[in-house]
Amino acid sequence: MKFQTQITILFLLLNSSIYSQFTVSGIVVDNDKKPLNKVQLYSENGRFLTETLITGKFTFTTKKERITIIVYSESYRIKNIKLNKTNYQNVTITLEGFEEELSEIQIKSRKQRVFELKRLKDVEGTSIYAGKKTEVVLVNQSTANLATNNARQIYNQVAGLNIFENDDAGLQLNIGGRGLDPNRTSNFNTRQNLYDISADVLGYPESYYTPAAEGLQEIQIVRGAASLQYGTQFGGLINFVMKQPNANKELEIITRNTAGSFGLYTNFTSLSGTKNKLSYYAYFNYKTGDGFRPNSQFDSKNAFLHLGYDFDAKNKLILEVTYLNYLAQQAGGLTDEMFSQNPFQSNRTRNWFKVNWLLYNLKYNYKITKDATFSFNFFGLNASRKAVGFRVVRVATNDDFGARDLIIGDFNNFGFEARFVNNYKFLGIKATYLIGSKYYRASNASFQGPGTDGSDANFTKASSQFPNYRFQSDFENPNENIAVFGENIFYINDKFSITPGFRFEYINTGSNGTRKRTNFDGAGNPIGTVIDDDDITKERSFALFGIGFSYKNNKSLEFYANVSQNYRSITFSDVNIINPSNAVDVNLEDEKGFTADFGTRGNINKNISYDANLFALFYNNRIGDVFTTIPPVNNVGLLRTNVGKARILGIESLIDFNLKGILEMNNNYVLNVFFNTSFINSEYTESIQNGIVGKKVEFVPDVNFKTGIRFGYDNFLISAQYSYLSEQFNDASNSTTSDASNAVRGPIPAYDILDLSASYKYKFLKLEGGVNNLLNTIYFTRRASGYPGPGIIPSAPKNYYLTLEVKI
């Protein structure tokens, strides 16, 4: 008995020793003893430890009795500090500034040496990403044309993305991937600093607002496995992370002015700083231009404000407000014959599009303990989008200068999301769980009917002037959503983790209004009116499940896998709009299915970064477009319906070579080459529609390839990028030829593009410039069924830009 007692005591002592932790605390100051905010501390192997508070203080825990800390701030020299357990408390670290300003290359070299381009960590804030396919675009290190939000360049290292390239100056973002329709990024859950920014998350998930790339710090992308935490979309999450306030300056001013081809001018001016407990970041972005086609001028104003207040080390309150107003003339679509004759012509002079977008968000962060964190987001949207124009199905038809088709959408919604993350021990091994809930309520309205017969940007309803207009509708579309979700990381050992998760959804969407159709005889005289009243409520609840796996053999090699269910609800806003070239099945059902990823990622000797994976998407009730006769107008066009079951399988890979390290070049240089490749096979496996089984899924090029090289010396950087996408289809019927009149169906031919950009920095000045579509390729990426068409929407020819940045 005595022996057993001794053994038990010895075991407890050993167990206590194994799991004992030491707390390291201190303060970081400059030479004038001023506390430094947001200084980052890393372990000697590059693992992030913590970040200083506004008071300059920091704290973290370690199991080691001796450690080396790397202390990093962009404005100060890197410092290595060696500590042992006898002096872990009240550490004072003094950072020295630079006698002269660093060059552009030195800044990038410092960043790469301390933290390389990484995917999201297992846990960030109150989010869990373990075992998921994640990608992070470091916008503030990009050499892309940020002034025009050039998506082809900004997202060049995100595997498998398909982009509609028809929008001047990046007024809207249109990206999809893995067979998802790129239109207004509607198949992703789009967020800004982790709150929703689309028109209506469930009822109309299109994004008419895209943050100015010049104001972004990074873009986080989580593929379909994000469905459990962020919403059910098949695409996953896109989160725009805005730049943060300058932590160690009361006022920093950056102004960027850009001039370019086709009358392009943009101005981006930001103010940033921190004083005592208050921090702020604000910008104003103005864009104007004539467009590369006639009748395609635009004017945009975008403002953003971030205010942060640190009550103490544990409590922080953040307020953010975003406003966007833009007006764009739309040149309309082309037939294949028109595109062949002159791809930059326009026969529409009266088509306009206007957006007003007001977003607001209030966020509270509470660091309860070193292991427990709570966050609460209250967010809302008050917005509208309006379109007016002549948009008949026969694209080559000249404008009759009669009443224009007017479509108005008003979006008013609000919601809140609460999250709690806690680290704990499970069977003596660390684990982390997340539990959260979301409430969302929207009250949206849509109107379609006659607009004025003028040519200006007049969005006034003209129902009394044109009572016999062919199509009219007026609907209220309320919806309510309640979600509860959770995930838990179980670390089996230091290398292997399992992350199961769930999401419970309650959705109640509705459509209440009137649809009116006037019929005409052969002479154009009205012969009768048909009025349909809708009072529809669609209520459903369901649960989604998923599980992720991660095996980290070492810090340079990880295997990951994930399977998660997905869901996408129908949008009544689409159902209620009558389009002469495109219609929506009134019996449309929600999409269901799941996504799966299996891949490996890491780096080799810090000189080769890679991420390669296999993926699969399986759809039930996939919504797609079928070429048929559209009731009740009896035009031949695309019917949006539940096409059937679809399977999409693919291989994606990104490999980035740091040739500077491989060739042992000194730190005055930057030299990188990347290859971004995806090969995808898609097929409809079941369908109630004739001639669909065995056809390819829409918006899926078999080959999607991008490669680029970046070279830098001292303050000079230059990069070139080549993009290639093989042929794809925009309808489930896989139409190989286009109708001679409307061009809303048919293939999207393969195309390849070459871009060139460069920058030079001198003290507080920076000059950027470039040529997009250097080889002047004539191509298009989209056949639009409605606005901004219908018909082929050409992409931009060769164009130039030049940017001057001043930083004070």
N, C-alpha and C positions, 0 to 999 in steps of 0.2 A: 504493500500500500504506500509506504514511504517512497519507494522507488517510482511508483506511478505518479505520485505527487510531484516529485522532482522533475520527472520527464515532462509533465504538464506545464510546470512553471518555466522550464527551459524552452518548451515549444512556444509559450506565450511571449517570452522575451525575444525569441528569434523572429516570431511573426510581427511583433511590435517594431523590431529593428528594421525588418524588410519594408514595412509600410510607413515608417516614420517620415515626416516631412519637416523641412526647415523653411521658415518664412524669411524672405529677403526684402528689405525695405530701405528707402532712402529718398534722395532728392537730386534732380539734375538742374544745374544753373550755368549761366555764362560767366565770363570773366568779371562782370560787374555784379555778380551774385544775384542776378535776376532769374527767377524760376523759369524754366523752359517747358512749354506745353507740347504735348503730342510727340515727344521724343520716343522713338521705338527701341526696345531692348530685345536682343536676340541671344540665343545660346551660341556656343562656338560652332555647332553644326548647322546653324542657320534657322533653328526653330524659333518662332516668335514667342516671346515671353510675356511682355506687357507693354503699355504705353503710358507715359507720364500724364498726370492730370494738369489742370490749369495752374495748380499750386507748384508744379514741378515734381510732385511726389509720385512714387511708384511702389508697388508691392507685388510679389509673386512667391510661389512656393517651389521647392526643389527637394529631391531625395538625396542629392549629392552633398558630400561634405566639402568639396572643392569645386568651384565653377569659374568659367570665364564668360564675361558678359560683353557683347558687342553693342555699343551705344551709337544709334544712328539718327541724324537729323540732316535734311538736305542742305541747310544753311550753315552747318558746322562740321568740323573735322570728325571723322569716325574715331571712336576711342574704345580700346579693349581694356577691361577691368578684370583683374583676377581677385577672387574672394575665397575665403574659407569660412566654416561655420562660426568661427570666433568673432568675425566682423561682418556678419550678415545684416545687422541692424544699424539704422541711422547712417547709411552710406551717403556720402556727398560726392557727386560726380560733376566736374567742371569741364564744359566743352569750349573749345577755342574756335573762333570764327576764321574765315579765310582772309589772308592779306589782300588777295586779288580774286576777282570773280572766277568761278569755275567755267570751263568750256562746256559746250553741249555734250561732247563725248565723255568728259570726265564725270559729269553728272550721271549719265547713263551707265558708265562703268562702275561707279560707286553703287548704284542701285542693283546692278546685276551681280556684283560681288557679294552683296549682303542678302538680297532676296531676288531670286530668279522669277521668271514668268511662271506662276503657279496656278493650279486649279484651286477651287474653293476648299478650305479646310473642312475636317469632319464637322466641326461646330463653329459657327460664326455668329456672334450676337445671340439672337434667340431663334436661330435656324440650324437645321441639321442637314448636312450634305454627304454624309458617309455613304460610300457605295454607289454614288450617282455619277452619271456622265455630266461633268461640269466644264465650262469654258469661260475664261475671263478675257475680255478685250481691254487692254490698257490704253485707253484713248489718249491720255496725256503723254504717252510715249510714241504715238502713231505719227507717221509721216504722210498720212492720208490728207485729202482735201477736206478739212474739217468745216470750212466756211459753208460748203454746200452739202454737208452731211452725206458725203459720197459713200453709200453703203457697200458698194463693190470693193472699196479699199478698206473701209473701217472694219468690216467683218471678214477680211481676207483669210484669217487663220481659223475661222469657225467652219468645221467640216460640214459639207453637204447642203449649205444654204442655197436657196433659189430666190432670186431677187427680181421684182418688177422694176425696170429702170425707165421710168417715164415721167418723173417728177422733177421739175426745176428746183435747184437749190435745196433739195431734201425736205420739202415742205411736209411730205408724208413718208413714212417708212413702210415698205412693202416687202417683207421677207417671209419665206416659208422654208420648209425642208422636209425630206422624207415623205414626199407626196402630199404636203399640206399647201393649200391655196395661199399664195403670198399676199393676197389683197388686204391691204391695211393691217398686216400682221395679225389677222383675226383668229388664227389658230394657236397663238401663244397667249399666255396670261402676261400682259404687259404692265410693268410697274415702274415707278420712280421712287427711289429710296424705300422700296418695299411696300408702297401703297398703289392701289389701282389707278390707272389713268385712261383706260379705254372708255368708249361711250357708255356701254352697259356690259358689265362683266359676263352676264348670262344672256340677256335679251338682245344685245347688239354689240358683240365684243370687238368692234373695229376701232383702230387707233387713228384718230384724225390729228392728234398732237404728238409730235416727236421732239424731245429735248434738243436744244442746240448742242451739237457735238463739241463745240468750243467750251462749253460749260460742264462737260462730263469728265469725271475721273476714270471711270471704268464702266464696262457693260458686262453684267453677269448673265450667263445663259445656262440653264439647267434643262436637260431634255425631258421627255415625257414622264420621268419618275418624279418630277415636281408636282404631279397631280395630287398627291396626298396633302402637301403643305400649302400649296398656293392656288389650287383650283384644278379643275378636272381636265383641262385642255390636253389634246394629244401632243401638241407641240412642246409644252412645258412652260418654263418661265423665262422672260427677258426682263431684267431689272436694270434700269439706268441709274447709276450711282453718280450723283452730282459732286462737283468739286467741294471740298471742305473749306471752312474759313481758315485764313492764315493764323496759326496758333500763336505766333511770336511777334506779331506786328499789329499795331492799331489800325493802320490803313495801308492797303495795297491796291493799286490801280493797274488794271490791264486793259488796253484798248487795242483791237485788231480791226483793220480796214482791208477789205478785199475787193479787187476789181477783176472782172473776167469777161469772157466772150459773151456776145448777145446781150450787152448792156447790163451785165451783172454787177451789182454793188451790194456789199454787206458790211455792217458794222457790229462788232461785239465789244461791249464795254462792261467790265466787272469791277466791283468794289468788295473788299474782303478785309477782315481783321478781328482781333479779340482785345477786349478791354475788361479787366477784372473777370467777372463771371459771365459776361455777355460776349457772344461771338456772332458774326454775321457774314453772309455771302449773298451778293445780289448781282444780277446782270440784266442788261437790255440788249436784245438782238434784233437788228433791222435788216431786211432783205428786200431787194427789188431787182427786176430784170425784165427783158423783153421776151425771153424764151427763144429756143432755136427754131421755132415754127411761127408763121404768122398767127395772130390771135392767141397768143400764149403768154401775155404779160402777167406779172404777179407782184404783190406787195404784202409784206409780212412784218408783224411786230410781236415780239415775244419778251416777256419779263418774268423774272424769277427772284424770289426773296426767301432766304433762310435765316432764321433767328434762333440761336441756341442759348439757353441759360442753365449754368451748372449751379444748382443749389448747394451741393456739396459733392464729395467723392462718389456718392451713391445715387444721387437723384439728378436727372437732367430732363428739361422740357425743350421741345423743338417745335417751332411753327414754320410752315412752308406754304407759300402762295405762288401759283403759276398762272400767268395770263397769256393767251395767244389770240391774235386776230389776224387773219389773212384773207385776201381776195385774189383769186386767180381766174384769168380767162382761159377757156379750154378750147383747143383747136379742133377737137373731135377726132373720130377715127377714120381709117382709110380702108378701102378694099385692097385685095392683093394686086389688082391691076393698077390702082392709084399709087400704091407703095412702089411698084416697079417703075412707074413713069416718073414719079417725083416723091420720094419718101418724106419730104418736109413741106408738102403743100397742105392747105386747109381750106375746106369749103363751109366752115362754120364760123360766123362772126358774132353770134349772139349768145354763146354759151358761157356761163359764169358759175363759179363755185366760191362759197364764203364759209368761213369757220370762225366761231367765237368760243373760246375755251377758258373756263375759270376753274382751277383746281385748288383745293385747300387741304391741309393736313396738320393735325396736332398730335405730336408723339411724346409719350412719357416713358423714360427708361429708369428702372429701379434695380440697382445692384444690391439685392437683399443680403447675400453673403458672398464669399469668394466662389461658392459653388452654385448659387441660385440667382437667376436673373429674370426679371419680368419686364415686358414691354406692352404698351397699349397705344394703338393707332386709331385716331378718329379722322376720317377722310370724307370728302364730298366733291361733287362736280355739278356745275351749272353751265350748260353748254348748248350750242346749236350748230347744225350744219345745213346749208341751204344751197340748192342747185337749181338753175334755170337754163333752159336752152331748147334748141330744136334737135331732137334725137330720134329720128325715125329709123326703122330697121334697115331701110335701103340707104346705105351710107353714102353712095354716090349722088343721091337725090339732092338737088339744090334747095336751099332754104326757101320756104314759101312766104316768110316774113309775116306769118299769122301769130296766133297765140303760142307762147312757148310752154313747154312742160315744166312745172314748178314742183319741187320736192323739198319739204322742210322737215327736219328732225330736231326735236327739243329733248334734251337729256338732263334730268335732275335726279341725282342719287346721292346717298350718303351711306356710311357704314362704319363699323369699328372692328378691329381685330386685336385680340389679346393673346399673348404668348408667354409661356413660363418654361424655362429650361433649368434643369437641375442635374448636377453631377452627384453620383452616389456610388456605393460599393454593392456589387452583386456577387455573392459567394467569394467575397474577399478581393474581387477584381473591379476596377473602375468601370462605370457605366454612365450613360447620359440619357435622360428622357426629355421629350418635348411634349407639352400638351397645349392646345390652343383652340380658340373658337372665333367665329366670324359671323357678323350679322350685316346684311346688305339689303337695302330697300331702294327701289327705283320707281320713278313716275315719269314715263317717257311718252311723247306724242309724235305722231307722224301725219303729214298732210301731203297729198298729191292732187294736183289739179291745174287749171289754167293760170299761167303767168301772163305778164304784160306782153304786148306785141312789139315793144321797142327793142333797141339793141344794147341798152346800157345794163349795168349790174343792178337791176331792179328786181327785188324778191317779194314784191307785193302780190297778194292773192288777187286774181281777176275773175272770180267765179261769177259775179254779177254781170260782167262785161261779156263773158263767154259761157252762158248757162248750159249750152249743149256740147261742152267740151267732151271728148270721147272717154277719157278716164278721170275719175275723181275718187278720192278716198280720204277719210279723216278718222284717225284711230287714237285711242289711249292704250298704252301698253305697260301696265304696272307689273312689277315682279318683286318677289321677296325671296331671300336666300338665308338659311341658317346652316352653318357648318361647324362640326367639331372634329378635330384631327389630332393625331399624335404619332410620334415615332420614338423608338428607343434603340440606342446603340449598345449592344452587348459585346464587350471585348473579351473574346475567348482567351486570348493571350496577347502578348505585345504586338503580334503581327496580324491576327485574324479577328475580324469583327462581323457581326450580323446585325442588320437594322431592319426590323419589321415595322410596319406602319399601317394606319387606317385613316379613313376620312368618311364621316357620315354627313350626308347632304339632305337638306329639305329644300325643295325648289317649288315655287308657285308663280307661274307666269300667266299673263292674261292678254286678251285682245278684245277691245270693246269699241265698236264704231261702225261706220257705214262705207260701203263700196258702191260706186255708181258707174254704170257703163251706158253710153248712148250709141245706138246703132244707126247706120246711115244706108241709104239706097245707093244705086250705082251713080246717081247724079250728085251725090254728096248731100242729100237732104236728110235731116233727122227723121227716123221712122219709129222710134220708141226708146224707152229708157228702162234699164234693168237695175234695181237697187237691192243689194244684199246687206243685211245687218248681221254683225257678229257680236256675240257676247260669250267669249270662250275663256274658261279657266282651266289651266293644265297644272295639276298638282301631283308631285311625285317625291318620293324619298328613297334613298338607297345608300349602300355602303360600298366603298372602294377599299381594296387592300393591296399591299405591296410588300416586297422584301428586298433588301440590298445586302451585298456581301463585299468585303474588302480584305485583301491579303497583301500586306506591305512587307515584302521580303527584306527590304532595307529602305533607306530614305530615297533611293534612286529607282526603285522598282515597285509598282503596285499593280495587282490584278483586281478588277472590280466587276460586279455583275448586279443587275437589278431587273426585277419584273414588277410592273405596276399597272393597275387597271386605270382606264381613262373613260371619259364621258364628255359629250358635247351636246348641249341643248339646242333645239331649233330656235330660230330668231323670228319672232312675229313681225318685226320691222321689215324683214325681207318678204314675208308672206303677203303683207298688205300692199306692197308697191307693185303696180302693174307696169311691165316693161314690154314693149312691142317685140323685142328681140330675145327676151328671156323671161320665163315665168317660174313660179314656185308652186310645187305640188301642195294643195291645201291639206293633204293627209300626211305631210312630212313628219317623220318621227326622229327622236333624238339618236345620236350616234353613240355606240358603245364599243368597247374593245380593250386592248392592252398593248403596252410597249415593253420591249425587253432589250437590254444592253449587256454585252460581255466584252471587256477590253483590258488593255494593259497600258500604263502610262508611267512616265518617269523621266530620268535623264541619265546620260552616260558621261561620267567625268566632268559634269557641268558644261560639256561642249555640245551635246546632242540632246535635245528635248523631243519627246515623242508621246503620242497618244493614238492608239489604234484600237478599233472596236468593231464587233459585229452587232447589228441591230435588227430588230423585227417589229413591225407594226401589224396588228390584226384588227380589222374593223368589222363590226356588224352594223347594218343599216347605214353604210357609208353614204354621205350626201355628195352627189356629183351632178354633172350636167349631161343630159341625153339629147341628141338632136332629133327633133320630132315636130309635129304640128301642135302649136300652142293654143289651147282653148283659153278664153272664148274668142280671141281675136282672129284665130285661124291663120296666123302667120307661121311660117316655118322658122324655127329657132331652137334655142336651148331650154329644156325643161329641167329645173333644179328639183331633184327628187332623191329618194333613198334608192340608190342604184343597186346595192347588194353588199355581199361580203367581199372584202379585199385583203390582200396580203402583200406586204412590202418588206423585202429583205435587202440588206446592204452591208457593205464594208466601208468604213470611214477611217482615214488616217491623216495625221498631221505630224510631220517631222521637220525640225528646225535645227540647222547646223550652225554653231557658233564657230565660224572659220577663224576668227581672231584667236580663240583658244587653241584650236587644232593646229594652226600654223604658228602659234607662239608669237603673235604680234603684240606690241606693247599697248598700253592703255590709251594711247592717242588715237587708236583705231577702233572702228566698229565694222564688222563684216559678217553678215548673216545671210543664209539661203534657206528658204522654206519650201515645202511641197505639201499641198493640201489636196487630198484626193478622196473621192467617193465613187463607188460602183454600186448601182442599185437595180434590183429586179423587182418589178411590181406586176400584179395580176388581179383581175376580178375573178373570184373563185365561184361565186354564186350570184344570181340576179334574176329578178322577176321580169326584167326588161329583155327583149329579144336582141341578140347579137352583142351582148356585153361580156359574157363569160369568156375568159381567156384574153381579154383586151388589157392593155396597160392602164395603170392608174394615172389620172391627170397630174400635171406639174411634176413629173418624175423624169429628168434626164438620166439616161443610163450611166453617163460619165459626167462628173462635175469636178473640174481640175483647176487649181490655182497654184501658181508658183511665183516667187519673187526673190529679189536680192536687195540687200541694204548695205551701203558702204558709207563710212563716216571717217573723217579725219579732223581732229580738233573741233572747230565750231561748224564744220560743214557736213551735211548729211544728204545723201541722194539714194533714192530707191526706185526700182522698176518692178511692175507686177503684170503677169500674164494670166488671163482667165479664159477658160474654155468650158462650154456646156453643150452637150449633144442634143439632138432633136427631142422635143417633148410635145405632148398633146394637151389641149385645154378642155376636151370633152371625153366622156367615158366611151363614146362610140369610136374614138380614135380616127376621126375624119382625116383623110389624107389630102383632100382637096377642099377648097373653100367655096362657099356660095358666091357667085359673081357679084351679088348685090350687097350682102350684109357683112361678110367676113368675120362673124363672131365665132365661127368654128374653123377648124383646120389646124395643121401642125404649126409649131413654133420652131423654125429651122435652127440648126446648130449655129453657134457664133463664137468668136474669140475676140478678146479685147486686150490691148496693151496700154498701161498707164505709167507715167513718169512723174516723179515729184522730188523736190529738193528743198533744203532750208539752210540758212546761215545765220548764226547768232553773233552779235557784237555787243558786249556789255548789256545794256537794258533794251537793246533793239534786236528784233528777229525778223528776217525776211524769208518768206516761203513762196514757192511757186511750182507750177507743174503743167503738164499736158495730159488731159484725160482722153482716152481713145486716140492714142498717138497715130495709129495707122488709118484712122478715119473709116473704120468699119461701118457699113450700113446694115443695120439689124433692128430687130424688135424682140421684146421679151413678153409681150402681152397682146391677147385679143380680148378686148373689153366687151362685156355684154351690156353694160350701162355706162354711166359716167366713169372715166372721161371720154368714152366712145359714144356709141358702139363702134366696133371695128378694130383694126390694127392700130396700136399706139406706138409710133416710132421712138427709138432711143436716140440719145444725143450724138451728133457727129463730133469730130475733133474739136476740143475747146481748151482754152487757156485760163489760168488764174494766177494772181499775184497778191500776196498778203503781207502787210507790214504790221508787226506787233510792237507795242511800246509797253514796258513794264516799269512801274514806279513804286 
